[in-house]
Amino acid sequence: MKMLRCELWMLVASAAVSCVPTNRQPPIGEPDSEAAKPPPAGESTYRGWKTLELNNSVIEVQIVPEIGGRVIQFSLGDFQYMWVNDALAGRTSPETGLAPDGSWLNYGGEKLWPAPQGWGREDRWPGPPDAVLDGMPHEAKILKDAAAVQLTSRDDKRSGIRFSRIIRIFEDSTRVSIDATMKNIDTRPRRWGIWSNAQLNAANAKGNRPNEKVNVYCPINPKSAFPRGYGVQFGLANNPQFKPDYNRGLMREHSERMVGKDGLDSPAG
């Protein structure tokens, strides 16, 4: 069984996602889960979906178990950080977990996928689409002793795994903790990574075009296994969207409307 903790911090001007060991302690100034707790999750609605809502009066998290166990929205004040597909708002997946033509139902939001992604090999995840892990309903459980929701996927025979995770918020904090577990439900060894995939709202204030000021940053591992501190997984080897700053030890990425995918072995997540 493999476990991973991802923590999402939303500040006034920036956003960062990090994945850390499950025994990590909350940073100084952040509330411990055993301290004061916000109200438990409750039933709600969001854009036509029935949701489970986590709310501490600072942030609001909307979860839709019916569409692949997605965190469909994260709000800080009036700003909604997740991208949601307007064409699919309020819709749920057919029993197949796929669109009628067999294509991906790209709702948006945040969800779990197996990694690595790839095609033509059994040990690569050829999605999206993924009818089971991404498209079918997840079992949802409200944890009464904390402001948390537990989601569990159906068993996926192709990958041989089942996903489960606990999404938790804290009193007077913008912090969201996601404890993800992947269980081998097959009769033979399987090797996958846990991939938390979030589609963020990167539109300008009017919502009619991309915000050119949006950048994504990640620390570069000074002892990286990659010669350049990062590895290109898809697209051009010299993709101009990938902008490493070795003096500062940071990778900056800025969209220039090109397809590309890279990876960093950063211990910071």
N, C-alpha and C positions, 0 to 999 in steps of 0.2 A: 504494500500500500504506500502510495506517495502522497505527501502533504506539502502544502505551500500556503504561506500567508501573504496576501497582498493588502497594502494599505493605501488608501486614496486620501490625499490632503488637498483641500480646496481653499486657496487664499484669495484675497481680493484681486490680485493681479496675476496669479500664476496657478498652475496645476501640476502635480507630480504624482506618478504612480511608482510604488516600490514593492518588491517582493522580498520578504525576509523570513528567516527561520521562525518556526512557531513558538520558540521559547523566548523571543525578543520581548523586552520590557517596554512599556509605554515611555516615550521621551519625557524629560522633565517639563512640567507645566501641563502635560496632558493627563486627563483623568484615567485612573485605573478602572478596569471593568468591575472590580469589587467595590468601587466607591459609588458616588451618587449615580443613579441611572435615569435616563429619560423614560417616558411611557413605553410599554410594549407595543409591538406592531399591531396595526389595526387594519380592517378592511376598508378599502377606498376605491376610487375610480380615477383614471387618467386617460384622457383622449379616447374615451369609449371602451377602454379595457377595464376589467375588474382587477384591482391591484391589492397588494399588501404594502402598506405605507409605514416607513420609519420616519419619525419627526421629533426633533428636539428643540424646535423653535429657532434654530440656527440654520440647519439644513433639512432637506426633505428628500427621501429616497423612495422611488416608486418601483415596485417589483411586480412583474407579470409572469407567474408560474406557467401559464398556458402556452406561452410562445418561447419555448426552450429555456425557461427559467431566467429570463433577462432582467437585469436592472435597467429598466427602460428610461428612467430619468433620475438625475441628481441635481437638486436645486440649492443654490446659496442665495438667500434673499429672493429677488425676482428673476435672477438669471438661471436659465436651464442649460447645463453643460453638455448633456448628451444630444447627439443627432438622432432624430426620429423620422422615419420615412413617412411623409404625409400621405402617400398613396396607400399605405397599409395600416394607418392609425385606426385602432379599435378592432382590427380584424384578428382572428385566430387561425391557427393552422388547420388544414384538413387532417383526417386521420392518417394520411400518408406522411405528414410532416413536411410536404413539399407543395409548391404551386401546382395547379392543374397540368401544366406542361412539364413538370418534373424539375423546374428551376428553383433557385434559392429564394426564400421569402426573407428579404433583407429588411427586417423591422428597425434595425439600429440598436442603440443602447450597448450594454456590456453583457458578455456571456463567456462561457468556457468552451474552448476547443482543444483537441489533442494536437501536440506538436511532435515532430516536424511536419509541416505541410509539404505535399508533393504528389506527384502522379506517376503511375506506372510501376509502383512498388508496394508490396503489402505493408511494409513498415513506414509508409508515408500516409498522412491523412489527406485524401483528395478533395477536401471541401474548401469552402462551402459549394454546394449544399451538403448538409448532413441531416438526413431525415430524423434520426433518433436524438442525437445529442443537441442539435441546434433547433430542430423543428417541432419535436413532440413535447407535450406538457411534462413539467417536472412536479413531483410531489412536494408540497409546501407544508411547513410546520412552523407555527409561531412559538418561539421560546418564551415562556411566561416569566422566567427569572431574569430576563435581560431584554433590551431593545434589540432583538435579533430575529432573523428568519432563517430557517434551514431549508435548502432546496436539494432535491435528489433526482437525478435523471433516471431514465429507463436504461436497462442493460443494452449496450450496443454490441451486437455479435461481431461486426466487422473489425472493430478495434479491440474488442474483448474487455471493455472497461465500463465502469459506471462512475459518474461524477457526483460529488456531494459537496456542498459548501454552506458555511454559516456567514451571513452578512449582518454586521453589527454596527451600531452607532453609539455615541457616548454623550454624556451630559455636557452642555455648553461647549461643544467642540465641532469642528468641521471634519473630524476624522471618521473614516469608514474603514472597518477591518473586514477582510474577506479571508476566511480560513477554508481552503479548498482541499478536497481529498479525491484521489483517483484510485479506484479499487479494481483489481484484476478479477473479472468474473469468468474468465476462460479456464481451460484445464492445462494450459501451457504458458510458459513465461511470455510476458508482453513488455515492451519498452516504449513508453511515451512520456512526453513532458506535458505539464499543465500550462495552457496558454489562455490568459485572461485577455480578451479582445474587446476594446472599448472604442466606439465610434463617437467622437466628440464634435460638438457644434463649433465649427470654425468659420461661420459666416460673419459678415460685417454687421454693424448695428442695425441696418435696414433689413438684413436677411436676404438680400438679393444677389450677393456675390461673395466670394471668399474674402476673409480678412487677411490682407497681405502682411499684417504685423504679427501673425501667429507663428511662433517657433516652438519646437520641442527640444528639450535638453536632456542629456543623460551623461553621467560621469563615465569617463573612459578608464578602464582597468589598466594601471601602469604595468601590470604583469600579464597583460592579455595574451591569449594563445594566438590571436590574430596579429600578423605583422604590422598592420595599420591601426590596431586597436579595435577594429570592427570587421565584420565579414559581410560581403554583399551576397544575399541569398537569391535575389531575383533582379533582373534588369541590368543596366550598364555598370561595368566595374568602376568607372569614373563618374558615377552619377553626381551631378552638381548639386543635388538636393542634400547630400550628405556633406556636412561642413565640420570636420574635426578641428578643434582648437587645442593643440597639444600643450601650449603654454599654460592654458587654464585647466587642462585635463577634462574638457567637456566636448561632447558631440552635440552640435546644433544641427537640426534638420528643419528645412523650410520648403514648403511645397512649391514646385514650379510646374505643376500639372504633368508630371512624368510618372510612369509606373516604375516602382522600385521598392525593394525590401532589403533591409540590412539587420544585422544582429550584433549585440555587444555582450560580452561576458563580464558585465560590470557587477561587482559585489554589492553595489548600492541599489541594484534592482533595475 
